[in-house]
Amino acid sequence: FSSFQVYIIQVSVGNHQWTVKHRYSDFHDLHEKLVSEKKIDKNLLPPKKIIGKNSKSLVEKRQKELEIYLQTLLLRFPVTAPKVLSHFLHFHLYVS
């Protein structure tokens, strides 16, 4: 069986803070949509690493990289996040 890593990412927008949980493949799918729809830099997403992907240090490093990735996206769309990003970040649950 294949195990997979779930990344727990802290999101903050204005005074709101919450966490989202996603697999790397979810980030990859989001990224593909944003690259095609919003023309964001395709190199923005940290690369997929296969070797030692579940080692604690790599997981922590990637989690930080994914947090930075999401913060960068939020800065890129300061007023209205694209629907696909809003859904990914569960905006509908937390930000009114």
ABEGO torsion letter per residue (X at the ends): XBBBBBBBBBBBBEABBBBBBBBAAAAAAAAAAAAAAAGBBAAABBBBBABGAABAAAAAAAAAAAAAAAAAAAAABAABBBAAAAAAAGAAAABX
